[in-house]
Amino acid sequence: SFLLSNLTIVFLLSYLGLNNATRAFVARYNGSRQLSAVLRASLSLRLAISAGFTTAFILWHRPLAALIGRPELSALFLFAAPLVFLMGMVEYLKQVFTGLHRLKYHFIVNLFEFGLKIGLSVLFLELALGLRGVVLAYWLAVLIACGVGFVFWARFYRLGGGAQANPDGSSLEVAGNTTAPLRSDTRPRQAEPNFMARIFRYSLPLFLISIGFLILTEVDTLMLGLLSTDYQVGLFAAGKQLANKLPQLALALSMGTMPVFARMNAENREEMRRKFVRILRLNALVFLPLGGVLIMLSPVFMPLLFGQDYRAAALPLQILTVWIVLTTFNMFFNALLDYQGRATRRAVNFLFTMIATVGLNLVLIPRWGAVGAAVSTSAAYAPYVILNGMEVRRLFRER
């Protein structure tokens, strides 16, 4: 868990906010003659940034291992270097397919990635029990998933010069560009042909948000490893595994419903508002009862899933249930703000959460270990959700 947490931090930093920025631009220009230019520019940026971060990781893997107090992980960090490049590419592909609203391709890439991660990990651990086999399984799985994903990406790139692919693979001709350029504010400005510069500029506030996401979801594990014991890291990791997976149901709903909000304008604003409210109600119907069940039954199923040694992981999971429910609602707030060019406002809202999470971890982890990490994660996240909700409300009230 400690190794994967550190690698995840490197992965998320290497994304540089570019993948989410690409999703917003692809959604806005989906079906227009400029889609190929958007895809070409975003891929060029993704290749350059991933190559740069991978090179830096190779050069700095030893100091990084020493910095976290685990020099024995240095060799594994170097062996995991291909993952830094490949994870950026596979996440880029997923966001492209989300922006295109072609979720079956997103599903296929996920199926290859996670299916092969599980299958190859089991195979390699049978051959030789060790983390090196797990790392090898991961980057082989992601490599194959990238290959599959780029087959689909190339199809949309070829059709992007004026046609949009239908779900059955045929093409739908469109007459010119029917969309407006994506902006990070609401002031009118003339269209710019340089998509590479525009995507990169929009990725910067999203990068700041991704740093905050690291602080919220991974630094807790890192700080537990530094300030507490490996036992506490294991307890928190078990609870967080479930906490991270359950919001995927809301993510699926968001992927299926939110791209249309990239086309929201003054004429359809009220219709979009009603649709957004219905989506939030559906999410509440699913996750509020699920949260209650999780709180009540955690002491029962945590030992069943992870063994009796993880019985104490039930309390951190019960506390993280608050974070789970808040996260599901915030997924829709985040998607709407991103599609409407409000990523900068979202970054400002997240600033308080970033500071509060680190501060609470420093105070609570030495005293309560995994329970303290769970409390800080849930408590610090609430203001971010409230501020994003207020921004969404203002967005719908604008004339």
C-alpha positions in Angstrom: 0.0 0.0 0.0 2.8 2.4 0.8 4.6 1.7 -2.5 1.4 2.1 -4.5 0.5 5.3 -2.7 3.8 6.9 -3.6 3.5 5.7 -7.2 0.0 7.1 -7.4 1.2 10.5 -6.3 3.8 10.5 -9.1 1.1 9.3 -11.6 -1.3 12.1 -10.7 1.4 14.7 -10.8 2.4 13.5 -14.3 -1.2 14.0 -15.5 -0.7 17.8 -15.0 -4.4 18.3 -15.3 -4.1 17.6 -19.0 -6.4 14.6 -19.2 -9.4 16.5 -17.6 -8.7 19.5 -19.8 -8.8 17.2 -22.9 -12.1 15.8 -21.8 -13.6 19.2 -21.6 -12.3 20.3 -25.0 -13.3 17.0 -26.7 -16.8 17.3 -25.3 -17.2 20.8 -26.5 -15.9 20.1 -30.0 -17.4 16.6 -30.4 -19.1 16.4 -33.8 -17.3 19.5 -35.2 -14.7 19.7 -37.9 -12.1 20.8 -35.3 -12.2 17.5 -33.3 -9.1 16.1 -35.1 -7.2 19.3 -34.2 -8.2 18.9 -30.6 -7.2 15.2 -30.5 -3.9 15.9 -32.3 -3.0 18.8 -30.0 -3.9 17.0 -26.8 -2.0 13.8 -27.8 1.1 15.9 -28.6 0.9 17.5 -25.1 0.3 14.2 -23.4 3.3 12.5 -25.1 5.6 15.4 -24.2 4.5 15.8 -20.6 4.5 12.0 -19.9 8.0 11.6 -21.4 9.3 14.6 -19.3 7.9 13.2 -16.0 9.2 9.7 -16.8 12.7 11.1 -17.4 12.5 13.1 -14.2 11.3 10.1 -12.2 14.2 7.9 -13.5 16.7 10.6 -12.5 15.2 11.2 -9.1 14.0 7.7 -8.0 16.9 7.3 -5.5 16.4 10.7 -3.7 12.6 10.0 -3.7 13.1 6.6 -1.9 15.4 8.3 0.6 13.0 11.2 1.1 10.2 8.8 2.3 12.6 6.9 4.5 12.4 3.7 2.4 15.7 3.4 0.4 14.9 -0.3 -0.2 12.1 0.8 -2.6 14.6 2.5 -4.9 15.0 -0.5 -7.2 11.2 -0.9 -7.4 10.7 2.7 -8.2 13.1 2.4 -11.2 11.4 -0.8 -12.4 8.1 1.1 -12.2 9.3 4.0 -14.4 7.4 2.7 -17.5 4.2 3.0 -15.5 4.7 6.8 -15.2 4.5 7.1 -18.9 1.8 4.5 -19.6 -0.6 5.6 -16.8 -0.7 9.1 -18.3 -1.5 7.7 -21.7 -4.2 5.3 -20.5 -5.9 7.9 -18.4 -5.8 10.3 -21.3 -7.6 7.8 -23.5 -10.3 7.3 -20.9 -11.0 11.0 -20.6 -11.1 11.3 -24.4 -13.8 8.6 -24.6 -15.7 10.2 -21.8 -15.6 13.6 -23.6 -16.8 11.9 -26.8 -19.5 10.2 -24.8 -18.4 6.8 -26.1 -18.5 4.9 -22.8 -18.2 1.4 -24.4 -14.7 2.3 -25.4 -13.9 3.6 -21.9 -15.3 0.3 -20.5 -13.2 -1.8 -22.9 -10.0 0.0 -22.0 -10.8 -0.4 -18.3 -11.6 -4.1 -18.8 -8.2 -4.7 -20.4 -6.4 -2.6 -17.8 -7.8 -3.9 -14.6 -8.6 -7.4 -15.8 -5.0 -7.9 -16.9 -3.7 -6.3 -13.7 -5.5 -8.8 -11.6 -4.8 -11.8 -13.9 -1.1 -11.0 -14.4 -0.6 -10.2 -10.7 -1.9 -13.6 -9.7 0.2 -15.3 -12.4 3.4 -13.6 -11.5 2.9 -14.0 -7.7 2.4 -17.7 -8.3 5.8 -17.8 -10.1 7.6 -15.6 -7.6 6.2 -14.0 -4.5 7.3 -10.4 -4.5 6.4 -6.8 -5.4 8.5 -6.8 -8.5 6.1 -9.2 -10.1 3.1 -7.0 -9.2 4.8 -3.9 -10.8 5.6 -5.9 -13.9 2.0 -7.1 -14.1 0.8 -3.5 -13.8 2.8 -2.0 -16.5 2.2 -4.9 -18.9 -1.5 -4.6 -18.4 -1.5 -0.8 -18.9 0.6 -1.2 -22.1 -1.9 -3.6 -23.6 -4.8 -1.4 -22.5 -3.1 1.6 -24.2 -2.7 -0.4 -27.4 -6.4 -1.2 -27.5 -7.4 2.3 -26.6 -5.4 3.9 -29.4 -7.1 1.7 -32.0 -10.3 3.4 -31.0 -8.7 6.9 -30.7 -7.4 6.6 -34.3 -11.0 6.0 -35.5 -12.3 9.2 -34.0 -9.2 11.1 -35.2 -9.9 10.0 -38.8 -13.5 11.0 -38.5 -12.9 14.2 -36.7 -12.4 16.3 -39.8 -16.1 16.9 -40.1 -17.8 13.7 -39.0 -18.7 12.1 -35.7 -18.8 8.4 -35.2 -22.1 6.9 -34.3 -22.2 4.1 -31.6 -22.5 1.6 -34.4 -19.2 2.8 -35.9 -20.8 4.6 -38.9 -20.2 8.3 -39.4 -22.5 11.3 -39.1 -21.7 14.3 -41.2 -21.9 17.6 -39.6 -22.0 21.0 -41.1 -19.2 23.1 -39.8 -18.4 23.9 -36.2 -21.5 24.2 -34.1 -19.7 24.9 -30.8 -18.0 27.8 -29.1 -14.5 27.8 -27.8 -14.0 26.6 -24.2 -13.0 29.4 -21.9 -12.1 29.6 -18.2 -14.3 32.6 -17.9 -17.5 34.0 -19.3 -16.1 37.0 -21.2 -16.5 36.9 -24.9 -13.3 36.4 -26.9 -12.4 35.5 -30.4 -11.7 31.9 -31.3 -8.0 30.9 -31.3 -6.6 28.3 -33.7 -3.9 27.1 -31.4 -5.6 24.3 -29.5 -2.4 23.1 -27.9 -1.9 26.4 -26.0 -5.5 26.6 -25.1 -5.7 23.1 -23.7 -2.5 23.6 -21.8 -3.7 26.8 -20.2 -6.9 25.2 -19.1 -5.0 22.3 -17.7 -3.1 24.5 -15.2 -6.0 25.1 -12.7 -7.0 21.4 -13.1 -3.4 20.5 -12.2 -3.7 22.5 -9.0 -6.9 20.6 -8.2 -5.1 17.3 -8.9 -2.4 18.3 -6.3 -5.2 18.9 -3.8 -6.7 15.5 -4.7 -3.3 13.9 -3.9 -3.3 15.6 -0.6 -6.8 14.4 0.1 -6.5 10.8 -1.1 -2.9 9.8 -1.0 -1.0 12.0 1.4 -3.0 10.5 4.3 -1.5 7.1 3.5 2.0 8.7 3.1 1.7 10.5 6.4 0.5 7.4 8.1 3.6 5.6 6.9 5.8 8.5 8.2 4.0 9.3 11.4 2.5 6.0 12.5 3.0 2.3 12.0 2.7 -0.1 9.1 -0.2 -1.7 10.9 -2.1 1.6 10.9 -1.3 2.0 7.2 -2.8 -1.4 6.5 -6.0 -0.7 8.4 -6.5 2.6 6.6 -5.6 1.1 3.2 -8.3 -1.6 3.7 -11.0 0.9 4.4 -9.9 3.3 1.7 -9.9 0.5 -0.9 -13.7 0.2 -0.5 -14.2 3.9 0.0 -12.4 4.6 -3.4 -14.4 1.9 -5.2 -18.0 2.7 -4.2 -18.1 6.2 -5.8 -17.4 4.5 -9.1 -21.2 4.0 -9.4 -21.6 7.8 -9.3 -18.7 8.1 -11.7 -20.5 5.9 -14.2 -23.7 8.0 -13.8 -21.6 11.1 -14.3 -19.9 9.8 -17.5 -23.3 8.9 -18.9 -25.1 12.2 -18.2 -22.7 15.1 -17.8 -21.0 15.6 -21.2 -24.2 17.2 -22.5 -23.6 20.1 -20.1 -20.7 21.2 -22.2 -23.3 22.6 -24.6 -25.3 24.5 -21.9 -26.1 28.1 -22.9 -28.6 30.8 -22.0 -31.4 29.2 -24.1 -31.3 25.8 -22.5 -30.0 26.8 -19.0 -33.3 26.2 -17.2 -33.8 22.8 -18.9 -30.3 21.8 -18.0 -30.9 22.9 -14.4 -33.9 20.6 -14.1 -31.9 17.7 -15.5 -29.1 18.3 -13.1 -31.4 18.3 -10.1 -32.9 15.0 -11.3 -29.4 13.5 -11.5 -28.6 14.7 -8.0 -31.8 13.1 -6.7 -31.0 9.8 -8.3 -27.6 9.9 -6.8 -29.1 10.6 -3.4 -31.5 7.7 -3.7 -28.6 5.4 -4.3 -25.9 6.6 -2.0 -27.7 7.8 1.1 -29.2 4.4 1.9 -25.9 2.7 0.8 -24.0 4.9 3.3 -26.3 3.9 6.1 -25.9 0.2 5.3 -22.1 0.7 5.1 -22.0 2.3 8.5 -24.1 -0.5 10.1 -22.5 -3.5 8.5 -18.8 -2.5 8.3 -17.9 -4.5 11.5 -19.4 -7.6 9.9 -18.0 -7.6 6.3 -14.6 -6.1 6.9 -13.3 -9.2 8.6 -15.1 -11.3 6.0 -13.3 -9.5 3.1 -9.9 -9.0 4.6 -9.6 -11.4 7.5 -9.9 -11.1 11.3 -6.7 -9.1 11.5 -8.5 -6.2 9.8 -11.5 -6.1 12.2 -10.2 -2.7 13.4 -10.5 -1.3 9.9 -14.2 -1.1 10.2 -14.1 2.2 12.2 -12.0 4.1 9.6 -14.4 2.9 6.9 -17.4 4.0 8.9 -15.9 7.5 9.2 -14.9 7.5 5.5 -18.5 6.8 4.6 -19.1 10.6 5.0 -16.4 11.2 2.5 -17.9 8.6 0.1 -21.3 10.3 0.1 -19.9 13.8 -0.3 -17.6 12.6 -3.1 -20.5 11.2 -5.1 -22.3 14.5 -5.2 -19.1 16.4 -5.8 -18.4 14.3 -9.0 -21.4 16.0 -10.6 -20.4 19.5 -9.3 -16.9 19.0 -10.6 -18.0 17.8 -14.0 -20.4 20.7 -14.5 -17.9 23.3 -13.5 -15.2 21.8 -15.7 -17.5 21.6 -18.8 -18.5 25.2 -18.2 -14.9 26.5 -17.9 -15.0 27.1 -14.2 -12.0 25.0 -13.3 -10.2 28.0 -11.8 -13.0 28.6 -9.3 -12.9 24.9 -8.4 -9.2 25.2 -7.7 -9.8 28.2 -5.4 -12.5 26.2 -3.5 -10.1 23.3 -3.1 -7.4 25.4 -1.5 -9.0 25.3 2.0 -9.4 21.5 1.8 -5.7 21.1 0.9 -4.5 23.1 3.9 -7.0 21.6 6.3 -6.2 18.0 5.3 -2.5 18.3 6.0 -3.1 20.2 9.2 -5.6 17.8 10.6 -3.4 14.8 9.6 -0.4 16.3 11.5 -2.6 16.6 14.6 -4.7 13.5 14.5 -2.5 10.8 12.9 0.1 10.6 15.7 -2.7 10.3 18.3 -5.2 8.1 16.5 -3.5 6.5 13.5 -5.9 5.3 10.8 -8.9 6.7 12.6 -7.3 10.1 12.7 -6.6 9.9 9.0 -10.2 9.0 8.2 -11.5 11.9 10.3 -9.2 14.4 8.6 -10.2 13.2 5.2 -13.9 13.4 5.8 -13.9 16.7 7.8 -11.6 18.6 5.4 -13.6 17.6 2.3 -17.0 18.9 3.3 -16.2 22.7 2.8 -15.0 21.9 -0.8 -18.3 20.2 -1.7 -20.3 23.1 -0.1 -18.4 25.8 -2.0 -18.7 23.8 -5.3 -22.4 23.5 -4.8 -22.7 27.2 -4.2 -20.8 27.9 -7.4 -23.1 25.5 -9.4 -26.1 27.3 -8.0 -24.7 30.7 -9.1 -24.0 29.2 -12.5 -27.6 28.2 -13.1 -28.8 31.6 -11.9 -26.7 33.6 -14.3 -28.4 35.5 -17.0 
